[in-house]
Amino acid sequence: MRGFLQRFQYNMMRFMSGRYGGRDPLNFTLIGLSVVLDILFMIFRIPVLTFAAIIPLGLAVFRSLSKNTSKRYEENRKYVNFFKNLAALRTHHIYKCPGCHQKIRVPRKGGKMVEITCPKCHEHFRKKI
Ligand SMILES: [Zn+2]
């Protein structure tokens, strides 16, 4: 039995070498979504939910076994940044400079009018923050 487990572990390590592995927030979200959809299926017995649950699970498995690690890393980085930016919108305004269209993040201050200087082109413009 021990020999079988060691062989299995060795073969799994060989199979997974060079693959992404998928221990990242995007995969955890996909697996969590699949579990939630399956639980909803068990409660409400809507057949389409069990098929819908397969899609995020299949994506998570695909990402885990993928050998294109740079692309999987980039997908995860975009996913994490999306939620970081969403959280930043609660505490900051994001304006575009009228001169060069550079995005500028300004902390919220309860409706005060302030003059903003673009750090890229040094254009001045007034905004309510
Ligand atoms: Zn500018």
Backbone and ligand atoms as CSV (ligand in chain L), in Angstrom:
chain,resi,resn,atom,element,x,y,z
A,1,MET,N,N,0.833,-1.209,0.000
A,1,MET,CA,C,0.000,0.000,0.000
A,1,MET,C,C,0.862,1.250,0.000
A,2,ARG,N,N,1.906,1.235,0.850
A,2,ARG,CA,C,2.780,2.389,0.933
A,2,ARG,C,C,3.501,2.622,-0.402
A,3,GLY,N,N,3.905,1.545,-1.038
A,3,GLY,CA,C,4.559,1.648,-2.337
A,3,GLY,C,C,3.634,2.230,-3.385
A,4,PHE,N,N,2.361,1.841,-3.333
A,4,PHE,CA,C,1.380,2.379,-4.278
A,4,PHE,C,C,1.214,3.880,-4.075
A,5,LEU,N,N,1.078,4.300,-2.800
A,5,LEU,CA,C,0.893,5.731,-2.508
A,5,LEU,C,C,2.108,6.546,-2.935
A,6,GLN,N,N,3.299,6.004,-2.698
A,6,GLN,CA,C,4.513,6.724,-3.107
A,6,GLN,C,C,4.593,6.835,-4.629
A,7,ARG,N,N,4.235,5.740,-5.318
A,7,ARG,CA,C,4.239,5.792,-6.783
A,7,ARG,C,C,3.207,6.795,-7.290
A,8,PHE,N,N,2.012,6.783,-6.654
A,8,PHE,CA,C,0.950,7.716,-7.045
A,8,PHE,C,C,1.408,9.158,-6.844
A,9,GLN,N,N,2.017,9.403,-5.655
A,9,GLN,CA,C,2.499,10.754,-5.351
A,9,GLN,C,C,3.571,11.182,-6.360
A,10,TYR,N,N,4.472,10.289,-6.685
A,10,TYR,CA,C,5.533,10.595,-7.647
A,10,TYR,C,C,4.942,10.886,-9.025
A,11,ASN,N,N,3.989,10.040,-9.445
A,11,ASN,CA,C,3.364,10.243,-10.758
A,11,ASN,C,C,2.575,11.547,-10.810
A,12,MET,N,N,1.895,11.891,-9.715
A,12,MET,CA,C,1.162,13.172,-9.660
A,12,MET,C,C,2.126,14.346,-9.737
A,13,MET,N,N,3.249,14.242,-9.024
A,13,MET,CA,C,4.242,15.324,-9.064
A,13,MET,C,C,4.771,15.503,-10.482
A,14,ARG,N,N,5.031,14.377,-11.167
A,14,ARG,CA,C,5.517,14.456,-12.562
A,14,ARG,C,C,4.451,15.065,-13.464
A,15,PHE,N,N,3.180,14.648,-13.259
A,15,PHE,CA,C,2.087,15.152,-14.088
A,15,PHE,C,C,1.896,16.655,-13.887
A,16,MET,N,N,2.031,17.119,-12.660
A,16,MET,CA,C,1.759,18.529,-12.349
A,16,MET,C,C,2.962,19.438,-12.587
A,17,SER,N,N,4.139,18.873,-12.820
A,17,SER,CA,C,5.306,19.741,-12.997
A,17,SER,C,C,5.145,20.564,-14.269
A,18,GLY,N,N,5.374,21.865,-14.154
A,18,GLY,CA,C,5.222,22.775,-15.287
A,18,GLY,C,C,3.811,23.268,-15.489
A,19,ARG,N,N,2.887,22.777,-14.673
A,19,ARG,CA,C,1.495,23.233,-14.785
A,19,ARG,C,C,1.240,24.322,-13.754
A,20,TYR,N,N,0.162,25.077,-13.984
A,20,TYR,CA,C,-0.119,26.246,-13.146
A,20,TYR,C,C,-0.436,25.857,-11.709
A,21,GLY,N,N,-1.232,24.834,-11.493
A,21,GLY,CA,C,-1.561,24.414,-10.129
A,21,GLY,C,C,-2.826,25.046,-9.602
A,22,GLY,N,N,-2.995,26.320,-9.822
A,22,GLY,CA,C,-4.267,26.973,-9.550
A,22,GLY,C,C,-4.575,27.327,-8.121
A,23,ARG,N,N,-3.562,27.515,-7.275
A,23,ARG,CA,C,-3.858,27.943,-5.902
A,23,ARG,C,C,-3.839,29.468,-5.856
A,24,ASP,N,N,-4.858,30.087,-6.479
A,24,ASP,CA,C,-4.938,31.544,-6.513
A,24,ASP,C,C,-6.382,31.987,-6.257
A,25,PRO,N,N,-6.579,33.268,-5.951
A,25,PRO,CA,C,-7.934,33.751,-5.617
A,25,PRO,C,C,-8.968,33.508,-6.715
A,26,LEU,N,N,-8.578,33.597,-7.985
A,26,LEU,CA,C,-9.541,33.387,-9.072
A,26,LEU,C,C,-10.061,31.950,-9.063
A,27,ASN,N,N,-9.159,30.981,-8.887
A,27,ASN,CA,C,-9.599,29.585,-8.848
A,27,ASN,C,C,-10.458,29.303,-7.616
A,28,PHE,N,N,-10.085,29.891,-6.463
A,28,PHE,CA,C,-10.894,29.685,-5.259
A,28,PHE,C,C,-12.300,30.237,-5.477
A,29,THR,N,N,-12.402,31.385,-6.154
A,29,THR,CA,C,-13.716,31.972,-6.443
A,29,THR,C,C,-14.511,31.079,-7.384
A,30,LEU,N,N,-13.860,30.555,-8.418
A,30,LEU,CA,C,-14.549,29.686,-9.379
A,30,LEU,C,C,-15.072,28.424,-8.690
A,31,ILE,N,N,-14.247,27.825,-7.837
A,31,ILE,CA,C,-14.666,26.612,-7.128
A,31,ILE,C,C,-15.791,26.947,-6.148
A,32,GLY,N,N,-15.659,28.088,-5.452
A,32,GLY,CA,C,-16.712,28.513,-4.517
A,32,GLY,C,C,-18.027,28.758,-5.239
A,33,LEU,N,N,-17.953,29.396,-6.401
A,33,LEU,CA,C,-19.163,29.645,-7.194
A,33,LEU,C,C,-19.824,28.334,-7.597
A,34,SER,N,N,-19.010,27.369,-7.991
A,34,SER,CA,C,-19.527,26.055,-8.384
A,34,SER,C,C,-20.226,25.374,-7.202
A,35,VAL,N,N,-19.622,25.451,-6.025
A,35,VAL,CA,C,-20.217,24.840,-4.817
A,35,VAL,C,C,-21.541,25.526,-4.479
A,36,VAL,N,N,-21.561,26.863,-4.547
A,36,VAL,CA,C,-22.790,27.613,-4.235
A,36,VAL,C,C,-23.906,27.232,-5.214
A,37,LEU,N,N,-23.569,27.155,-6.512
A,37,LEU,CA,C,-24.583,26.774,-7.511
A,37,LEU,C,C,-25.096,25.359,-7.260
A,38,ASP,N,N,-24.197,24.440,-6.853
A,38,ASP,CA,C,-24.626,23.069,-6.555
A,38,ASP,C,C,-25.537,23.030,-5.332
A,39,ILE,N,N,-25.214,23.834,-4.308
A,39,ILE,CA,C,-26.067,23.889,-3.106
A,39,ILE,C,C,-27.438,24.449,-3.479
A,40,LEU,N,N,-27.445,25.503,-4.312
A,40,LEU,CA,C,-28.724,26.059,-4.771
A,40,LEU,C,C,-29.522,25.014,-5.554
A,41,PHE,N,N,-28.803,24.197,-6.348
A,41,PHE,CA,C,-29.489,23.132,-7.084
A,41,PHE,C,C,-30.127,22.137,-6.111
A,42,MET,N,N,-29.380,21.779,-5.039
A,42,MET,CA,C,-29.912,20.811,-4.074
A,42,MET,C,C,-31.141,21.362,-3.357
A,43,ILE,N,N,-31.157,22.673,-3.132
A,43,ILE,CA,C,-32.290,23.278,-2.421
A,43,ILE,C,C,-33.490,23.440,-3.354
A,44,PHE,N,N,-33.257,24.044,-4.522
A,44,PHE,CA,C,-34.379,24.414,-5.395
A,44,PHE,C,C,-34.672,23.417,-6.508
A,45,ARG,N,N,-33.765,22.467,-6.748
A,45,ARG,CA,C,-33.964,21.431,-7.778
A,45,ARG,C,C,-34.225,22.021,-9.169
A,46,ILE,N,N,-33.472,23.066,-9.493
A,46,ILE,CA,C,-33.561,23.643,-10.837
A,46,ILE,C,C,-32.428,23.020,-11.661
A,47,PRO,N,N,-32.742,22.182,-12.647
A,47,PRO,CA,C,-31.708,21.418,-13.366
A,47,PRO,C,C,-30.632,22.281,-14.019
A,48,VAL,N,N,-30.993,23.488,-14.466
A,48,VAL,CA,C,-30.005,24.319,-15.157
A,48,VAL,C,C,-28.862,24.727,-14.219
A,49,LEU,N,N,-29.116,24.752,-12.900
A,49,LEU,CA,C,-28.081,25.148,-11.936
A,49,LEU,C,C,-26.938,24.136,-11.888
A,50,THR,N,N,-27.251,22.853,-12.023
A,50,THR,CA,C,-26.181,21.853,-11.968
A,50,THR,C,C,-25.291,21.947,-13.206
A,51,PHE,N,N,-25.884,22.296,-14.352
A,51,PHE,CA,C,-25.059,22.519,-15.549
A,51,PHE,C,C,-24.258,23.809,-15.401
A,52,ALA,N,N,-24.897,24.820,-14.805
A,52,ALA,CA,C,-24.184,26.087,-14.581
A,52,ALA,C,C,-23.034,25.902,-13.612
A,53,ALA,N,N,-23.162,24.964,-12.681
A,53,ALA,CA,C,-22.095,24.720,-11.704
A,53,ALA,C,C,-20.890,24.052,-12.346
A,54,ILE,N,N,-21.104,23.332,-13.441
A,54,ILE,CA,C,-19.999,22.624,-14.105
A,54,ILE,C,C,-19.055,23.613,-14.786
A,55,ILE,N,N,-19.601,24.721,-15.297
A,55,ILE,CA,C,-18.790,25.674,-16.067
A,55,ILE,C,C,-17.652,26.278,-15.220
A,56,PRO,N,N,-17.946,26.896,-14.043
A,56,PRO,CA,C,-16.823,27.435,-13.255
A,56,PRO,C,C,-15.876,26.350,-12.749
A,57,LEU,N,N,-16.406,25.162,-12.440
A,57,LEU,CA,C,-15.538,24.070,-11.994
A,57,LEU,C,C,-14.617,23.617,-13.126
A,58,GLY,N,N,-15.175,23.516,-14.330
A,58,GLY,CA,C,-14.363,23.152,-15.490
A,58,GLY,C,C,-13.288,24.183,-15.769
A,59,LEU,N,N,-13.631,25.460,-15.619
A,59,LEU,CA,C,-12.634,26.526,-15.802
A,59,LEU,C,C,-11.516,26.410,-14.771
A,60,ALA,N,N,-11.899,26.112,-13.517
A,60,ALA,CA,C,-10.897,25.980,-12.452
A,60,ALA,C,C,-9.960,24.813,-12.736
A,61,VAL,N,N,-10.504,23.695,-13.200
A,61,VAL,CA,C,-9.672,22.526,-13.522
A,61,VAL,C,C,-8.770,22.855,-14.703
A,62,PHE,N,N,-9.331,23.506,-15.730
A,62,PHE,CA,C,-8.535,23.900,-16.892
A,62,PHE,C,C,-7.368,24.792,-16.479
A,63,ARG,N,N,-7.667,25.791,-15.607
A,63,ARG,CA,C,-6.619,26.713,-15.170
A,63,ARG,C,C,-5.547,25.973,-14.364
A,64,SER,N,N,-5.977,25.012,-13.538
A,64,SER,CA,C,-5.026,24.267,-12.703
A,64,SER,C,C,-4.083,23.421,-13.549
A,65,LEU,N,N,-4.605,22.821,-14.611
A,65,LEU,CA,C,-3.799,21.900,-15.410
A,65,LEU,C,C,-3.080,22.597,-16.561
A,66,SER,N,N,-3.360,23.886,-16.768
A,66,SER,CA,C,-2.775,24.610,-17.891
A,66,SER,C,C,-1.262,24.741,-17.755
A,67,LYS,N,N,-0.573,24.616,-18.887
A,67,LYS,CA,C,0.884,24.811,-18.889
A,67,LYS,C,C,1.264,26.236,-19.274
A,68,ASN,N,N,0.261,27.029,-19.693
A,68,ASN,CA,C,0.509,28.429,-20.035
A,68,ASN,C,C,0.420,29.259,-18.751
A,69,THR,N,N,1.444,29.126,-17.895
A,69,THR,CA,C,1.380,29.723,-16.558
A,69,THR,C,C,1.358,31.244,-16.601
A,70,SER,N,N,2.035,31.846,-17.586
A,70,SER,CA,C,2.068,33.313,-17.621
A,70,SER,C,C,0.675,33.882,-17.891
A,71,LYS,N,N,-0.076,33.210,-18.764
A,71,LYS,CA,C,-1.432,33.681,-19.067
A,71,LYS,C,C,-2.342,33.503,-17.849
A,72,ARG,N,N,-2.210,32.373,-17.143
A,72,ARG,CA,C,-3.035,32.123,-15.948
A,72,ARG,C,C,-2.683,33.129,-14.854
A,73,TYR,N,N,-1.393,33.449,-14.721
A,73,TYR,CA,C,-0.963,34.439,-13.734
A,73,TYR,C,C,-1.562,35.799,-14.073
A,74,GLU,N,N,-1.561,36.147,-15.359
A,74,GLU,CA,C,-2.096,37.436,-15.804
A,74,GLU,C,C,-3.607,37.515,-15.536
A,75,GLU,N,N,-4.334,36.414,-15.800
A,75,GLU,CA,C,-5.779,36.385,-15.519
A,75,GLU,C,C,-6.046,36.648,-14.047
A,76,ASN,N,N,-5.263,35.994,-13.189
A,76,ASN,CA,C,-5.443,36.172,-11.755
A,76,ASN,C,C,-5.108,37.594,-11.330
A,77,ARG,N,N,-4.051,38.172,-11.918
A,77,ARG,CA,C,-3.651,39.539,-11.575
A,77,ARG,C,C,-4.773,40.521,-11.940
A,78,LYS,N,N,-5.386,40.342,-13.112
A,78,LYS,CA,C,-6.484,41.216,-13.526
A,78,LYS,C,C,-7.672,41.072,-12.582
A,79,TYR,N,N,-7.979,39.847,-12.190
A,79,TYR,CA,C,-9.094,39.580,-11.268
A,79,TYR,C,C,-8.861,40.275,-9.924
A,80,VAL,N,N,-7.666,40.125,-9.370
A,80,VAL,CA,C,-7.353,40.735,-8.071
A,80,VAL,C,C,-7.372,42.258,-8.184
A,81,ASN,N,N,-6.795,42.806,-9.272
A,81,ASN,CA,C,-6.771,44.258,-9.454
A,81,ASN,C,C,-8.171,44.837,-9.604
A,82,PHE,N,N,-9.083,44.093,-10.261
A,82,PHE,CA,C,-10.457,44.564,-10.424
A,82,PHE,C,C,-11.085,44.818,-9.056
A,83,PHE,N,N,-10.916,43.897,-8.121
A,83,PHE,CA,C,-11.518,44.069,-6.803
A,83,PHE,C,C,-10.777,45.111,-5.962
A,84,LYS,N,N,-9.468,45.241,-6.186
A,84,LYS,CA,C,-8.720,46.302,-5.498
A,84,LYS,C,C,-9.230,47.670,-5.942
A,85,ASN,N,N,-9.429,47.835,-7.273
A,85,ASN,CA,C,-9.925,49.108,-7.800
A,85,ASN,C,C,-11.337,49.386,-7.319
A,86,LEU,N,N,-12.153,48.338,-7.220
A,86,LEU,CA,C,-13.519,48.484,-6.729
A,86,LEU,C,C,-13.513,48.984,-5.283
A,87,ALA,N,N,-12.607,48.434,-4.473
A,87,ALA,CA,C,-12.496,48.851,-3.070
A,87,ALA,C,C,-11.979,50.282,-2.986
A,88,ALA,N,N,-11.075,50.662,-3.910
A,88,ALA,CA,C,-10.501,52.011,-3.899
A,88,ALA,C,C,-11.535,53.068,-4.251
A,89,LEU,N,N,-12.576,52.690,-5.017
A,89,LEU,CA,C,-13.596,53.665,-5.400
A,89,LEU,C,C,-14.393,54.162,-4.197
A,90,ARG,N,N,-14.428,53.403,-3.117
A,90,ARG,CA,C,-15.141,53.831,-1.908
A,90,ARG,C,C,-14.413,54.953,-1.195
A,91,THR,N,N,-13.096,54.983,-1.311
A,91,THR,CA,C,-12.315,55.989,-0.592
A,91,THR,C,C,-11.717,57.048,-1.506
A,92,HIS,N,N,-11.727,56.806,-2.832
A,92,HIS,CA,C,-11.084,57.731,-3.759
A,92,HIS,C,C,-11.974,57.992,-4.977
A,93,HIS,N,N,-11.794,59.179,-5.564
A,93,HIS,CA,C,-12.371,59.483,-6.879
A,93,HIS,C,C,-11.291,59.221,-7.904
A,94,ILE,N,N,-11.705,58.799,-9.084
A,94,ILE,CA,C,-10.739,58.658,-10.173
A,94,ILE,C,C,-11.176,59.588,-11.297
A,95,TYR,N,N,-10.331,60.579,-11.597
A,95,TYR,CA,C,-10.615,61.549,-12.653
A,95,TYR,C,C,-9.635,61.365,-13.791
A,96,LYS,N,N,-10.070,61.797,-14.994
A,96,LYS,CA,C,-9.159,61.806,-16.131
A,96,LYS,C,C,-8.700,63.223,-16.357
A,97,CYS,N,N,-7.423,63.387,-16.572
A,97,CYS,CA,C,-6.876,64.705,-16.860
A,97,CYS,C,C,-7.425,65.165,-18.214
A,98,PRO,N,N,-7.976,66.397,-18.297
A,98,PRO,CA,C,-8.501,66.862,-19.583
A,98,PRO,C,C,-7.391,67.079,-20.618
A,99,GLY,N,N,-6.147,67.255,-20.172
A,99,GLY,CA,C,-5.050,67.509,-21.103
A,99,GLY,C,C,-4.483,66.246,-21.727
A,100,CYS,N,N,-4.198,65.230,-20.890
A,100,CYS,CA,C,-3.499,64.049,-21.412
A,100,CYS,C,C,-4.263,62.750,-21.149
A,101,HIS,N,N,-5.431,62.821,-20.563
A,101,HIS,CA,C,-6.274,61.653,-20.273
A,101,HIS,C,C,-5.650,60.668,-19.291
A,102,GLN,N,N,-4.661,61.117,-18.543
A,102,GLN,CA,C,-4.064,60.305,-17.483
A,102,GLN,C,C,-5.093,60.150,-16.362
A,103,LYS,N,N,-5.259,58.926,-15.832
A,103,LYS,CA,C,-6.172,58.723,-14.705
A,103,LYS,C,C,-5.484,59.179,-13.433
A,104,ILE,N,N,-6.232,59.957,-12.633
A,104,ILE,CA,C,-5.678,60.498,-11.390
A,104,ILE,C,C,-6.583,60.089,-10.245
A,105,ARG,N,N,-5.987,59.506,-9.200
A,105,ARG,CA,C,-6.759,59.045,-8.044
A,105,ARG,C,C,-6.659,60.091,-6.938
A,106,VAL,N,N,-7.833,60.605,-6.516
A,106,VAL,CA,C,-7.869,61.661,-5.510
A,106,VAL,C,C,-8.727,61.186,-4.337
A,107,PRO,N,N,-8.232,61.332,-3.078
A,107,PRO,CA,C,-9.043,60.885,-1.943
A,107,PRO,C,C,-10.328,61.693,-1.805
A,108,ARG,N,N,-11.432,61.051,-1.423
A,108,ARG,CA,C,-12.722,61.723,-1.238
A,108,ARG,C,C,-12.659,62.617,-0.006
A,109,LYS,N,N,-13.298,63.819,-0.130
A,109,LYS,CA,C,-13.282,64.741,1.012
A,109,LYS,C,C,-14.643,65.364,1.244
A,110,GLY,N,N,-15.720,64.670,0.958
A,110,GLY,CA,C,-17.054,65.146,1.284
A,110,GLY,C,C,-17.532,66.350,0.500
A,111,GLY,N,N,-17.344,66.373,-0.807
A,111,GLY,CA,C,-17.924,67.397,-1.658
A,111,GLY,C,C,-17.181,68.719,-1.734
A,112,LYS,N,N,-15.936,68.773,-1.301
A,112,LYS,CA,C,-15.156,70.014,-1.396
A,112,LYS,C,C,-14.653,70.224,-2.818
A,113,MET,N,N,-14.592,71.504,-3.248
A,113,MET,CA,C,-14.046,71.841,-4.559
A,113,MET,C,C,-12.542,72.025,-4.404
A,114,VAL,N,N,-11.756,71.323,-5.187
A,114,VAL,CA,C,-10.300,71.463,-5.089
A,114,VAL,C,C,-9.691,71.580,-6.479
A,115,GLU,N,N,-8.488,72.144,-6.511
A,115,GLU,CA,C,-7.766,72.217,-7.771
A,115,GLU,C,C,-6.789,71.049,-7.829
A,116,ILE,N,N,-6.861,70.299,-8.914
A,116,ILE,CA,C,-6.020,69.111,-9.069
A,116,ILE,C,C,-4.967,69.415,-10.130
A,117,THR,N,N,-3.731,69.044,-9.833
A,117,THR,CA,C,-2.649,69.213,-10.799
A,117,THR,C,C,-2.252,67.841,-11.325
A,118,CYS,N,N,-2.279,67.687,-12.625
A,118,CYS,CA,C,-1.913,66.403,-13.233
A,118,CYS,C,C,-0.418,66.149,-13.015
A,119,PRO,N,N,-0.050,64.985,-12.469
A,119,PRO,CA,C,1.373,64.713,-12.244
A,119,PRO,C,C,2.145,64.462,-13.536
A,120,LYS,N,N,1.415,64.204,-14.635
A,120,LYS,CA,C,2.105,63.877,-15.890
A,120,LYS,C,C,2.369,65.125,-16.732
A,121,CYS,N,N,1.282,65.929,-16.956
A,121,CYS,CA,C,1.437,67.090,-17.849
A,121,CYS,C,C,1.301,68.424,-17.088
A,122,HIS,N,N,1.097,68.378,-15.787
A,122,HIS,CA,C,0.988,69.554,-14.904
A,122,HIS,C,C,-0.173,70.472,-15.267
A,123,GLU,N,N,-1.209,69.941,-15.924
A,123,GLU,CA,C,-2.425,70.714,-16.214
A,123,GLU,C,C,-3.210,70.852,-14.899
A,124,HIS,N,N,-3.841,72.033,-14.717
A,124,HIS,CA,C,-4.664,72.264,-13.525
A,124,HIS,C,C,-6.130,72.181,-13.904
A,125,PHE,N,N,-6.940,71.522,-13.089
A,125,PHE,CA,C,-8.383,71.516,-13.281
A,125,PHE,C,C,-9.060,71.385,-11.922
A,126,ARG,N,N,-10.316,71.907,-11.869
A,126,ARG,CA,C,-11.048,71.929,-10.601
A,126,ARG,C,C,-12.092,70.819,-10.607
A,127,LYS,N,N,-12.195,70.112,-9.496
A,127,LYS,CA,C,-13.193,69.044,-9.341
A,127,LYS,C,C,-13.720,69.044,-7.919
A,128,LYS,N,N,-14.923,68.534,-7.789
A,128,LYS,CA,C,-15.537,68.368,-6.474
A,128,LYS,C,C,-15.135,66.983,-5.976
A,129,ILE,N,N,-14.472,66.896,-4.795
A,129,ILE,CA,C,-14.056,65.582,-4.294
A,129,ILE,C,C,-14.732,65.214,-2.988
L,1,ZN,ZN,ZN,-2.417,65.439,-17.693
